Amino acid sequence: MYACVCFRITEEEIHEEISAGARTEQELGDRCGAGTSCGTCVERLGCLIEEARRNPRLERTLAACPAVCDAAALVDTPLAA
């Protein structure tokens, strides 16, 4: 699903940027352009950031995965700290 329609940026790409260190909507915009055109997606970007902040295990899982993987299979597997 697209997180930013203006620049055709998917939620997966947003998750990758968050895993790479983006912590604010502005940082996402600087990294990939999301939220820098019409601004409609900025609230959704904030929700994705907050979701990753509240669920650091999800963020670590996404960061550990190659670009294409079955992250769902890793959800029940304990991650090394």
Contact map, one row per residue, 1 for C-alpha under 8 A:
111000000110000000000000000000000000000000000000000000000000000000000000000000000
111110011110000000000000000000000000000000000000000000000000000000000000000000000
111110011110010000000000000000000100000010011000000000000000000000000000000000000
011111111100000000000000000000000110000010000000000000000000000000000000000000000
011111111000000000000000000000000000000010000000000000000000000000000000000000000
000111111000000000000000000000000100110000000000000000000000000000000000000000000
000111111000000000000000000000001100000000000000000000000000000000000000000000000
011111111100000000000000000000000000000000000000000000000000000000000000000000000
011111111110110000000000000000010100000000000000000000000000000000000000000000000
111100011111110000000000000000000000000000000000000000000000000000000000000000000
111000001111111000000000000000000000000000000000000000000000000000000000000000000
000000000111111100000000000000000000000000000000000000000000000000000000000000000
000000001111111110000000000000000000000000000000000000000000000000000000000000000
001000001111111111000000000100000000000000001001000000000000000000000000000000000
000000000011111111100000000000000000000000000001000000000010010000000000000000000
000000000001111111110000000000000000000000000000000000000000011000000000000000000
000000000000111111111100000100110000000000000000000000000000000000000000000000000
000000000000011111111110000100000000000000000000100100000010000000000000000000000
000000000000001111111100000000000000000000000000000000000011011000000000000000000
000000000000000111111100000000000000000000000000000000000000001000000000000000000
000000000000000011111110000000000000000000000000000000000000000000000000000000000
000000000000000011111111101100100000000000000000000000000000000000000000000000000
000000000000000001001111101100000000000000000000100000000000000000000000000000000
000000000000000000000111111100000000000000000100100000000000000000000000000000000
000000000000000000000111111110000010000001001100100000000000000000000000000000000
000000000000000000000001111111000000000000000000000000000000000000000000000000000
000000000000000000000111111111100000000000000000000000000000000000000000000000000
000000000000010011000111111111111110000000000000000000000000000000000000000000000
000000000000000000000000111111111111000000000000000000000000000000000000000000000
000000000000000000000000011111111000000000000000000000000000000000000000000000000
000000000000000010000100001111111000000000000000000000000000000000000000000000000
000000001000000010000000000111111100000000000000000000000000000000000000000000000
000000100000000000000000000111111111100000000000000000000000000000000000000000000
001101101000000000000000000110011111100011000000000000000000000000000000000000000
000100000000000000000000100110001111111111001000000000000000000000000000000000000
000000000000000000000000000010001111111000000000000000000000000000000000000000000
000001000000000000000000000000001111111000000000000000000000000000000000000000000
000001000000000000000000000000000011111110000000000000000000000000000000000000000
000000000000000000000000000000000011111111000000000000000000000000000000000000000
000000000000000000000000000000000010011111100000000000000000000000000000000000000
001110000000000000000000000000000110011111111000000000000000000000000000000000000
000000000000000000000000100000000110001111111100000000000000000000000000000000000
000000000000000000000000000000000000000111111110000000000000000000000000000000000
001000000000000000000000000000000000000011111111000000000000000000000000000000000
001000000000010000000000100000000010000011111111100000000000000000000000000000000
000000000000000000000001100000000000000001111111110000000000000000000000000000000
000000000000000000000000000000000000000000111111111000000000000000000000000000000
000000000000011000000000000000000000000000011111111100000000000000000000000000000
000000000000000001000011100000000000000000001111111110000000000000000000000000000
000000000000000000000000000000000000000000000111111111000000000000000000000000000
000000000000000000000000000000000000000000000011111111100000000000000000000000000
000000000000000001000000000000000000000000000001111111110110000000000000000000000
000000000000000000000000000000000000000000000000111111110010000000000000000000000
000000000000000000000000000000000000000000000000011111110000000000000000000000000
000000000000000000000000000000000000000000000000001111111110000000000000000000000
000000000000000000000000000000000000000000000000000111111111000000000000000000000
000000000000000000000000000000000000000000000000000000111111100000000000000000100
000000000000000000000000000000000000000000000000000100111111110000000000001000000
000000000000001001100000000000000000000000000000000110111111111000000000000000000
000000000000000000100000000000000000000000000000000000011111111100000000000000100
000000000000000000000000000000000000000000000000000000001111111110000010011000100
000000000000001100100000000000000000000000000000000000000111111110000010000000000
000000000000000100110000000000000000000000000000000000000011111111000000000000000
000000000000000000000000000000000000000000000000000000000001111111000000000000000
000000000000000000000000000000000000000000000000000000000000111111111010000000000
000000000000000000000000000000000000000000000000000000000000001111111000000000000
000000000000000000000000000000000000000000000000000000000000000011111000000000000
000000000000000000000000000000000000000000000000000000000000000011111100000000000
000000000000000000000000000000000000000000000000000000000000000011111110000000000
000000000000000000000000000000000000000000000000000000000000000000011111110000000
000000000000000000000000000000000000000000000000000000000000110010001111111000000
000000000000000000000000000000000000000000000000000000000000000000000111111000000
000000000000000000000000000000000000000000000000000000000000000000000111111110000
000000000000000000000000000000000000000000000000000000000000100000000111111110000
000000000000000000000000000000000000000000000000000000000100100000000011111111000
000000000000000000000000000000000000000000000000000000000000000000000000111111000
000000000000000000000000000000000000000000000000000000000000000000000000111111100
000000000000000000000000000000000000000000000000000000000000000000000000001111110
000000000000000000000000000000000000000000000000000000001001100000000000000011111
000000000000000000000000000000000000000000000000000000000000000000000000000001111
000000000000000000000000000000000000000000000000000000000000000000000000000000111
